[in-house]
Amino acid sequence: MRVLGIDPGLTRCGFGVIDVARDRSARLVAAGVIRTSADDPTEHRLVVVRAGIEALLDEHAPGAVAVERVFAQHNVRTVMGTAQAAGIAMERAAARGIPVGHHTPSEVKAAVTGYGDAGKRQVTAMVVRILGLDAAPRPADAADALALALCHAWRSPAPGRRSGEEGLAAPTPAQQAWLSAERAAARPTPRRVR
């Protein structure tokens, strides 16, 4: 399975492409960042991110795209840019019929290091080890995107198969909680009859 991981951001949108075999061994295909200038208007920066993601989809033809699930942060400007970049990645993949997975930072850390509160250095060190790299991918956003891709490949069922089947990981408790919350949010609220 070829997976494109996206660590969304407006200034640096990290990407990592890996090939993962059935035995969970993984091989690096590409990694880097899509950069935009903080001096440019947001709409122009989004055009650059979109073009970069389109180019990655064209060049690497992934079977799945993994995007970091955006969560609340203290800096509203940062979370808005992150959410906008994530939205572009999801929309571009969906427009091509490519399945999109969403993973929280804790899920990614747990998948790659075995510990959901691992630090960035630990995650990067494990990405280097798992992929058999000589050095850590730079900048850190690229390593984060590779960790997302690994998490997705290891925790998601292959197309046409259900999780829990032989060789496939069942959803983690965190994934189950997110799915339950998303289903609850999608249900229409009953109206009171007066």
Protein Blocks (a to p, Z undefined) as FASTA:
>chain_A
ZZddddddfklccdddddddfkopacdfbgcdddddfkbcfklmmmmmmmmmmmmmmmno
pabdcdddddddfblmlmmmmmmmmmmmmmmmmmnopacddddfklmmmmmnopakbcfk
lmmmmmmmmnopabdcddfklmmmmmmmmmmmmmpccehiaehiahiacddfklmmmmmm
mmmmmpccddddZZ
